[in-house]
Amino acid sequence: MPQSPLFRSGQTVHHKLYDYRGVVVRFDLTCQADDAWYDYQTQGKDSAPTKDQPWYHVLVDKAEHTTYVAQQNLEPSDDPSPITHPQLDATFATYLKGRYYREHLN
């Protein structure tokens, strides 16, 4: 049975292994990538993340790419500064108190 997601859309996160920040766009309850992608991403890793946990689509801070990350590799970001990413404005409307929202807040 899959774990419950710890992070929600708009939450800023930190990747524990690769030391980057980002913002969660959406999540899947289990890994939805095909086996070829998963095998390529996890080859040679001693502790490959399991597919049966939440996986997150993340806009990477100060980059142009997105990542697909297993829950075990993420933690809440303790940096309150906004994320810089070219897709940010197309995805979120408001940044307030360390979190992004899809709607405008008044």
C-alpha positions as CSV (number, residue, x, y, z in Angstrom):
1,M,0.0,0.0,0.0
2,P,1.4,3.4,-1.0
3,Q,2.5,5.9,1.7
4,S,0.6,9.2,2.2
5,P,2.2,12.2,0.5
6,L,4.2,14.5,2.8
7,F,4.3,17.4,0.4
8,R,1.7,19.3,-1.5
9,S,1.6,21.5,-4.6
10,G,3.2,24.8,-4.0
11,Q,5.4,23.6,-1.1
12,T,9.1,24.4,-1.3
13,V,11.4,21.4,-0.8
14,H,15.1,20.5,-0.6
15,H,16.6,17.4,-2.3
16,K,18.6,15.6,0.4
17,L,21.1,13.9,-1.9
18,Y,21.6,16.5,-4.6
19,D,21.3,19.6,-2.5
20,Y,18.9,21.7,-4.6
21,R,15.7,23.5,-3.8
22,G,12.5,23.5,-5.7
23,V,8.7,23.8,-5.6
24,V,6.3,20.9,-5.9
25,V,4.0,21.2,-8.9
26,R,2.1,17.9,-8.4
27,F,2.7,14.4,-7.1
28,D,1.8,10.8,-8.0
29,L,1.0,8.3,-5.2
30,T,3.5,5.8,-6.8
31,C,6.1,6.2,-9.5
32,Q,4.4,6.6,-12.9
33,A,7.6,6.6,-15.0
34,D,8.1,3.7,-17.3
35,D,10.6,0.9,-16.3
36,A,13.2,2.1,-18.8
37,W,13.3,5.6,-17.2
38,Y,13.3,4.2,-13.7
39,D,16.1,1.7,-14.5
40,Y,18.2,4.4,-16.1
41,Q,17.8,6.8,-13.2
42,T,18.6,4.2,-10.5
43,Q,21.4,2.2,-12.2
44,G,24.5,1.9,-10.0
45,K,22.8,3.3,-6.9
46,D,23.1,1.4,-3.7
47,S,19.8,2.7,-2.3
48,A,17.5,3.2,-5.2
49,P,14.1,4.6,-4.1
50,T,11.2,2.3,-4.4
51,K,8.4,2.9,-6.9
52,D,5.7,2.4,-4.3
53,Q,6.0,5.7,-2.5
54,P,4.9,9.2,-3.6
55,W,6.9,10.8,-6.4
56,Y,6.9,14.6,-7.0
57,H,7.2,16.8,-10.1
58,V,9.5,19.6,-8.9
59,L,10.5,22.9,-10.6
60,V,14.2,23.3,-9.7
61,D,15.4,26.6,-8.3
62,K,17.7,28.6,-10.5
63,A,17.4,26.1,-13.4
64,E,15.2,25.5,-16.4
65,H,14.4,21.8,-15.9
66,T,12.0,19.9,-13.7
67,T,12.7,16.7,-11.8
68,Y,10.7,13.7,-10.7
69,V,11.7,12.8,-7.2
70,A,10.9,10.0,-4.7
71,Q,9.5,11.2,-1.4
72,Q,12.4,9.7,0.6
73,N,14.8,12.1,-1.1
74,L,12.9,15.3,-0.2
75,E,12.5,17.4,3.0
76,P,10.9,20.7,3.6
77,S,13.0,23.6,2.6
78,D,14.1,25.9,5.4
79,D,15.0,28.7,3.0
80,P,12.1,31.2,2.8
81,S,13.3,32.9,-0.4
82,P,11.3,32.5,-3.6
83,I,12.1,30.0,-6.3
84,T,13.4,31.2,-9.6
85,H,12.2,29.0,-12.6
86,P,10.9,30.0,-16.0
87,Q,7.7,27.9,-15.6
88,L,6.8,29.3,-12.2
89,D,4.5,32.1,-13.4
90,A,2.6,29.7,-15.7
91,T,2.1,27.4,-12.8
92,F,1.5,29.5,-9.7
93,A,-0.1,32.9,-9.2
94,T,1.0,33.9,-5.6
95,Y,3.9,33.4,-3.3
96,L,3.0,34.0,0.4
97,K,5.0,33.1,3.5
98,G,7.1,30.5,1.8
99,R,4.4,28.7,-0.2
100,Y,3.1,29.0,-3.8
101,Y,-0.6,29.1,-4.6
102,R,-2.3,28.6,-8.0
103,E,-4.9,31.3,-7.3
104,H,-4.4,34.9,-6.5
105,L,-4.8,35.7,-2.8
106,N,-6.1,39.1,-1.7
